[in-house]
Amino acid sequence: MRIDLILLCLAYVLSQFFRAFLAVLTQVLETDIGATPADLAFASGLWFLVFAAMQIPVGAALDSVGPRRTSAILLLIGGGGGSALFALATQPLHITIAMGLIGVGCSPVLMASYFIFARMYPPARFATLAALMLGVGSVGNLIAAYPTAWAAETIGWRATLWVLAAISSTIAVGLWALVQDPPKAETAEKGSVLDLLKIPALWLLFPLMFVNYMPAAGIRGLWIGPYLSDVFTLTTSEIGHATLVMGLAMIIGTFAYGPADRVFGSRKWVIIGGNLIGAVGLIGLTVFADVSPLRSVLLMSIVGFAGASFPVLIAHARSFFPAHLTGRGVTLMNLFGIGGVGVMQFGSGKLHAAIAPNDSLLAYQSLFGLMAGLILLGALIYCFSEDRMD
């Protein structure tokens, strides 16, 4: 493993952390600055939507100036600056702005790695390498769980964010110094994301890409905290343990998906099978939402494990991309994947706020049921796609 890929992996650890850590800080942020679950859902949704919107310029930058400058500059400004702003927050609006800025900083790091994989490694290994980067980087999910809860209780959440600002800035400087840009594609052809949108095969992948990551990221990144607190009155430390378990399940799922396309000789049916398992887990959460915290954490872990088909979906789409549009292609798919989570976070916050005052349990059942329905719909459309291996 090259040193620049190790640094990009560390940057992706931060990206995974920032999309998930609000769940652990739910109680302390409400106490200190009055941030409600709806406020945090909005802030989390903004992170995902800004991240998604950045994929278009990031894709163009990867193809034109390369991953080194793209990842280093954005992480320094967004990751370092956004973390510092979060540490200074005195009201929910400050957290929202900070999360949007952090979304800018995190937007290029995974796609910079995927760009290097696509341009410098054999195509048949793309899914495995992509899953490896995703799985190792998902350690950020674990750091965002119990260790963050411990840090918030020990040194305070503000000091924790200042540490994160320093770490983000240091990694950004390392990316500038050490990332190696791959050679440019040997073609005179030019193009844009519009050329990718003219490929009919991709349109059967977009719906599932849009909803695939919603449940795992939405629950792990935000709703696991309020849900376990409201329904089972778990403490911050107990919620930290629960998020740690779900985070581990997501990492294990990523590694399981990585070689699965080569093992089974299919990408399409691996992805369909995994998403159906995730839908079953969500239905179980809907039906048994108030039975026991242990059962709920187990079901959320199943959702996290099964919802890790993200890199295989990108590998499936990548088989349709022309070489000179690789950067735009992987970021276009990431736009759908992350954008779907952002839309869900915005919508879920409004749905929860509308139902929770009258029936808190029904609010969470509605969220889980909605997620299950969207996954099933996306999988149904995806069934008509072309199963394609490199």
Phi and psi in degrees as a GROMACS rama.xvg file:
@    title "Ramachandran Plot"
@    xaxis  label "Phi"
@    yaxis  label "Psi"
@TYPE xy
-71.3111  151.706  ARG-2
-62.5103  -34.5754  ILE-3
-68.0016  -34.7293  ASP-4
-70.376  -32.8364  LEU-5
-64.011  -42.4998  ILE-6
-64.9921  -41.2124  LEU-7
-63.8879  -34.4339  LEU-8
-65.5351  -41.2166  CYS-9
-63.1626  -39.6129  LEU-10
-63.1095  -36.607  ALA-11
-71.8258  -29.5398  TYR-12
-56.3544  -43.7705  VAL-13
-63.1109  -42.054  LEU-14
-60.0515  -45.0637  SER-15
-64.4214  -38.2517  GLN-16
-61.6369  -49.7403  PHE-17
-66.5512  -26.1913  PHE-18
-82.0537  -6.4681  ARG-19
-124.442  -15.8068  ALA-20
-75.7903  -18.445  PHE-21
-62.2695  -29.5695  LEU-22
-60.5528  -35.5801  ALA-23
-79.1555  -27.1228  VAL-24
-94.3456  7.9328  LEU-25
-51.0321  -52.1054  THR-26
-69.6147  -43.8067  GLN-27
-70.0148  -35.2518  VAL-28
-71.1621  -33.4594  LEU-29
-67.8255  -39.1745  GLU-30
-69.5966  -44.1514  THR-31
-80.473  -42.4476  ASP-32
-129.911  10.7156  ILE-33
73.5068  26.5104  GLY-34
-81.5202  113.464  ALA-35
-80.8741  166.319  THR-36
-54.8205  -36.2499  PRO-37
-65.5559  -39.4314  ALA-38
-61.2488  -44.2865  ASP-39
-70.8108  -33.4423  LEU-40
-62.8495  -40.2712  ALA-41
-65.4477  -44.6905  PHE-42
-63.6866  -42.6262  ALA-43
-65.0402  -41.3607  SER-44
-62.7871  -37.9498  GLY-45
-65.5286  -39.1391  LEU-46
-54.6843  -49.2999  TRP-47
-68.1164  -39.8692  PHE-48
-70.374  -40.3174  LEU-49
-63.7434  -45.2226  VAL-50
-55.1475  -46.3447  PHE-51
-65.689  -45.7135  ALA-52
-61.4766  -31.0035  ALA-53
-72.0092  -14.1857  MET-54
-65.1242  -31.0246  GLN-55
-66.3481  -54.4893  ILE-56
-66.1933  -32.4579  PRO-57
-63.9886  -43.383  VAL-58
-59.9321  -43.9057  GLY-59
-64.452  -39.4484  ALA-60
-67.1207  -39.4167  ALA-61
-61.6783  -42.9847  LEU-62
-71.4192  -27.9627  ASP-63
-100.092  -49.8544  SER-64
-108.293  -10.1242  VAL-65
94.2992  167.915  GLY-66
-73.1578  -24.2093  PRO-67
-63.2032  -60.0893  ARG-68
-68.5128  -37.128  ARG-69
-59.6927  -50.4084  THR-70
-72.7095  -41.4745  SER-71
-66.9625  -47.932  ALA-72
-66.339  -45.5151  ILE-73
-68.0424  -38.3205  LEU-74
-66.9608  -38.7196  LEU-75
-64.2653  -48.9692  LEU-76
-71.1222  -49.2815  ILE-77
-79.9513  -51.9008  GLY-78
-67.4577  -51.7134  GLY-79
-67.9282  -48.5191  GLY-80
-67.6657  -41.2032  GLY-81
-65.4762  -39.0089  GLY-82
-64.4053  -39.5505  SER-83
-64.2213  -42.2693  ALA-84
-63.1674  -41.0055  LEU-85
-59.7112  -42.3053  PHE-86
-62.5347  -25.8474  ALA-87
-94.219  1.0353  LEU-88
-60.8116  137.966  ALA-89
-124.249  -2.10457  THR-90
-154.216  160.908  GLN-91
-55.1937  -33.7238  PRO-92
-59.5336  -37.9356  LEU-93
-63.8076  -37.9247  HIS-94
-66.413  -40.4552  ILE-95
-60.7603  -47.1223  THR-96
-63.5548  -42.8658  ILE-97
-62.1651  -42.1126  ALA-98
-66.7118  -35.3539  MET-99
-63.396  -42.9051  GLY-100
-65.8614  -40.764  LEU-101
-63.7654  -35.6098  ILE-102
-59.8165  -37.8114  GLY-103
-61.8298  -44.8149  VAL-104
-65.7114  -34.3776  GLY-105
-85.063  -15.5746  CYS-106
-59.7326  -31.6016  SER-107
-95.6748  -12.8581  PRO-108
-69.6549  -44.702  VAL-109
-70.0283  -41.3971  LEU-110
-68.6275  -29.0192  MET-111
-62.4567  -40.8125  ALA-112
-65.2329  -46.3556  SER-113
-62.9208  -35.8603  TYR-114
-61.7849  -44.2865  PHE-115
-65.2201  -42.7193  ILE-116
-59.7852  -45.8154  PHE-117
-67.008  -30.5013  ALA-118
-94.7474  -18.9748  ARG-119
-124.239  -1.72731  MET-120
-128.324  158.186  TYR-121
-57.5887  137.591  PRO-122
-55.5459  -35.8144  PRO-123
-65.7905  -18.3571  ALA-124
-95.8443  -0.699208  ARG-125
-58.2982  -48.601  PHE-126
-60.5249  -40.9699  ALA-127
-66.8707  -45.7659  THR-128
-65.3203  -40.6511  LEU-129
-63.5725  -41.3357  ALA-130
-68.8158  -36.5059  ALA-131
-61.959  -45.9975  LEU-132
-63.1256  -42.0863  MET-133
-65.5634  -42.5028  LEU-134
-67.3104  -47.1567  GLY-135
-66.1633  -42.291  VAL-136
-63.8824  -24.3869  GLY-137
-71.2451  -1.37668  SER-138
-55.1306  -27.6392  VAL-139
-57.7984  -32.0574  GLY-140
-60.645  -39.4524  ASN-141
-71.6138  -41.3314  LEU-142
-63.6021  -31.0933  ILE-143
-75.8509  -5.23922  ALA-144
-95.0898  -116.598  ALA-145
-60.2611  -43.07  TYR-146
-57.0336  -36.9833  PRO-147
-68.7268  -41.5715  THR-148
-59.1654  -42.7531  ALA-149
-64.4568  -44.3341  TRP-150
-63.602  -41.8644  ALA-151
-62.9137  -36.5694  ALA-152
-79.5826  -23.9567  GLU-153
-92.589  -52.5059  THR-154
-111.575  -5.70385  ILE-155
94.4834  151.904  GLY-156
-70.3794  -29.0683  TRP-157
-67.718  -46.0237  ARG-158
-62.4891  -37.4822  ALA-159
-59.7938  -41.7269  THR-160
-69.7523  -33.5321  LEU-161
-64.9525  -38.9871  TRP-162
-61.8262  -42.4467  VAL-163
-64.9282  -35.5976  LEU-164
-62.6461  -42.0071  ALA-165
-66.9523  -42.5473  ALA-166
-63.889  -44.8409  ILE-167
-59.4239  -44.4782  SER-168
-66.0829  -40.4437  SER-169
-63.8242  -44.0283  THR-170
-65.1521  -37.7567  ILE-171
-60.9442  -42.251  ALA-172
-63.719  -40.15  VAL-173
-62.8108  -39.3733  GLY-174
-62.3097  -42.6233  LEU-175
-61.2627  -37.9414  TRP-176
-81.0851  -30.3836  ALA-177
-121.163  -18.9693  LEU-178
-66.3547  135.043  VAL-179
-104.157  118.588  GLN-180
-71.9557  133.379  ASP-181
-70.6073  160.353  PRO-182
-60.2186  148.477  PRO-183
-69.5534  152.939  LYS-184
-60.7426  136.221  ALA-185
-83.5859  75.9837  GLU-186
-155.919  148.578  THR-187
-89.069  -4.99945  ALA-188
-69.557  144.081  GLU-189
-123.75  161.317  LYS-190
-171.136  -176.523  GLY-191
-143.871  -179.276  SER-192
-63.0616  -23.8045  VAL-193
-63.4482  -32.9647  LEU-194
-65.7435  -34.4627  ASP-195
-69.4524  -37.9045  LEU-196
-68.3654  -13.6587  LEU-197
-85.432  -2.1952  LYS-198
-86.9251  108.655  ILE-199
-58.8953  -35.6694  PRO-200
-60.2711  -30.6921  ALA-201
-69.4401  -27.5492  LEU-202
-68.1681  -20.7029  TRP-203
-84.2614  -11.8109  LEU-204
-93.8979  -29.9245  LEU-205
-57.0916  -45.2612  PHE-206
-60.1208  -45.319  PRO-207
-69.5203  -35.8192  LEU-208
-60.5609  -35.6159  MET-209
-68.1395  -35.9107  PHE-210
-106.088  -14.6612  VAL-211
-55.8925  -44.3924  ASN-212
-90.7563  -8.2749  TYR-213
-53.8223  -55.8357  MET-214
-64.7357  -48.2398  PRO-215
-62.6886  -48.6678  ALA-216
-70.1082  -39.3415  ALA-217
-66.8694  -44.7276  GLY-218
-71.6729  -51.4331  ILE-219
-66.6759  -37.5272  ARG-220
-79.5189  -18.9951  GLY-221
-148.815  -59.2339  LEU-222
-75.6712  -17.7653  TRP-223
-61.3294  -35.5764  ILE-224
-67.993  -60.3324  GLY-225
-58.4325  -38.6982  PRO-226
-61.9964  -51.3886  TYR-227
-68.8737  -29.0279  LEU-228
-74.0932  -46.3241  SER-229
-73.6419  -42.2346  ASP-230
-86.5768  -37.8647  VAL-231
-117.804  3.32526  PHE-232
51.0624  41.8953  THR-233
-74.5095  151.104  LEU-234
-82.0123  171.529  THR-235
-58.5564  -42.1111  THR-236
-64.5718  -42.8229  SER-237
-66.1113  -38.2413  GLU-238
-64.6964  -37.5475  ILE-239
-59.3664  -42.359  GLY-240
-64.2307  -41.3309  HIS-241
-64.3239  -43.0444  ALA-242
-67.3321  -30.3919  THR-243
-63.5779  -42.9986  LEU-244
-63.7239  -45.8952  VAL-245
-65.0328  -38.8733  MET-246
-61.8719  -41.0542  GLY-247
-62.4083  -41.2628  LEU-248
-62.0269  -38.0863  ALA-249
-66.3603  -38.775  MET-250
-67.7263  -45.6401  ILE-251
-60.1925  -40.9061  ILE-252
-61.54  -40.9681  GLY-253
-60.8559  -46.3794  THR-254
-66.0526  -33.0001  PHE-255
-68.6305  -38.6077  ALA-256
-70.3286  -33.7839  TYR-257
-45.8937  -60.3812  GLY-258
-89.5252  1.9703  PRO-259
-63.0629  -33.3253  ALA-260
-65.5327  -36.3248  ASP-261
-77.4055  -33.5729  ARG-262
-65.6299  -44.8006  VAL-263
-96.7104  -5.32388  PHE-264
67.6996  24.6056  GLY-265
-155.684  139.222  SER-266
-96.1391  -41.6717  ARG-267
-57.3583  -49.6247  LYS-268
-79.5017  -24.8787  TRP-269
-63.6505  -44.8694  VAL-270
-66.9042  -43.8332  ILE-271
-62.8657  -46.5676  ILE-272
-59.6786  -44.4644  GLY-273
-63.7356  -41.9781  GLY-274
-70.1597  -31.3626  ASN-275
-66.6527  -38.1376  LEU-276
-62.397  -42.3629  ILE-277
-61.5479  -39.8289  GLY-278
-64.1564  -38.9012  ALA-279
-62.6168  -41.3714  VAL-280
-61.145  -40.4061  GLY-281
-67.7779  -37.922  LEU-282
-63.9473  -40.5044  ILE-283
-60.8707  -40.7696  GLY-284
-63.2879  -38.2313  LEU-285
-64.8469  -44.625  THR-286
-75.9152  -38.9539  VAL-287
-111.096  36.6757  PHE-288
-61.5769  -27.807  ALA-289
-120.386  19.4254  ASP-290
-74.9564  -55.8629  VAL-291
-161.368  146.575  SER-292
-63.5473  -33.7203  PRO-293
-63.3224  -45.6779  LEU-294
-64.3663  -40.5951  ARG-295
-64.233  -42.4433  SER-296
-64.888  -38.7495  VAL-297
-61.7361  -46.0185  LEU-298
-65.8648  -39.3373  LEU-299
-65.9878  -32.216  MET-300
-68.2884  -37.0692  SER-301
-62.6885  -42.549  ILE-302
-61.5454  -42.2437  VAL-303
-65.2801  -42.5442  GLY-304
-63.5036  -49.1338  PHE-305
-73.7421  -22.279  ALA-306
-85.9882  14.6731  GLY-307
-96.4425  22.3642  ALA-308
-80.874  3.42646  SER-309
-46.6512  -52.8846  PHE-310
-67.3667  -29.9813  PRO-311
-71.9872  -36.4664  VAL-312
-62.4182  -42.6088  LEU-313
-65.9549  -39.2353  ILE-314
-61.9392  -40.3595  ALA-315
-60.66  -47.5578  HIS-316
-65.4181  -37.9652  ALA-317
-59.0354  -28.746  ARG-318
-65.3868  -13.6171  SER-319
-100.704  -7.08091  PHE-320
-81.7038  138.085  PHE-321
-70.6389  150.498  PRO-322
-58.2871  -39.7375  ALA-323
-75.2358  -5.66496  HIS-324
-115.609  24.074  LEU-325
-60.7269  -47.4269  THR-326
-60.8761  -45.9585  GLY-327
-66.2443  -32.8549  ARG-328
-67.9119  -50.6528  GLY-329
-66.7927  -34.8879  VAL-330
-73.6733  -29.8908  THR-331
-62.6672  -44.8795  LEU-332
-64.2041  -39.1378  MET-333
-65.4339  -33.2897  ASN-334
-58.9126  -47.0549  LEU-335
-64.2326  -44.1414  PHE-336
-64.5251  -48.5075  GLY-337
-78.1082  -36.1704  ILE-338
-60.8729  -36.6107  GLY-339
-61.5436  -39.4852  GLY-340
-65.3842  -42.2401  VAL-341
-60.6982  -45.1199  GLY-342
-60.7734  -42.9469  VAL-343
-63.8053  -40.74  MET-344
-64.0797  -41.966  GLN-345
-61.6782  -50.3293  PHE-346
-65.952  -38.5449  GLY-347
-67.4021  -34.9726  SER-348
-62.9454  -42.2302  GLY-349
-69.571  -39.7646  LYS-350
-63.2521  -44.9986  LEU-351
-63.2299  -44.2535  HIS-352
-64.5681  -30.2979  ALA-353
-75.9602  -32.9155  ALA-354
-99.8825  -36.4249  ILE-355
-56.9081  -38.7104  ALA-356
-58.9845  -28.2106  PRO-357
-96.6973  -34.5711  ASN-358
-155.948  95.7662  ASP-359
-61.4835  -41.8727  SER-360
-63.585  -44.4491  LEU-361
-61.0893  -33.4119  LEU-362
-60.0799  -44.7162  ALA-363
-72.917  -36.9705  TYR-364
-62.0705  -37.9428  GLN-365
-64.7767  -41.1714  SER-366
-61.6933  -48.9223  LEU-367
-65.681  -40.2072  PHE-368
-65.3886  -40.1427  GLY-369
-62.2718  -44.0185  LEU-370
-61.2426  -41.7674  MET-371
-61.4484  -44.5486  ALA-372
-62.8476  -40.0771  GLY-373
-66.9813  -39.5585  LEU-374
-63.6632  -43.7576  ILE-375
-63.7238  -39.2478  LEU-376
-66.0412  -44.9769  LEU-377
-62.3988  -40.8197  GLY-378
-66.0752  -35.7664  ALA-379
-62.9818  -45.6302  LEU-380
-64.7473  -40.6018  ILE-381
-64.0847  -25.386  TYR-382
-56.4714  -25.2136  CYS-383
-89.3074  3.1735  PHE-384
-77.833  162.944  SER-385
-82.4746  124.291  GLU-386
-78.6144  114.085  ASP-387
-133.821  128.355  ARG-388
-110.434  157.605  MET-389
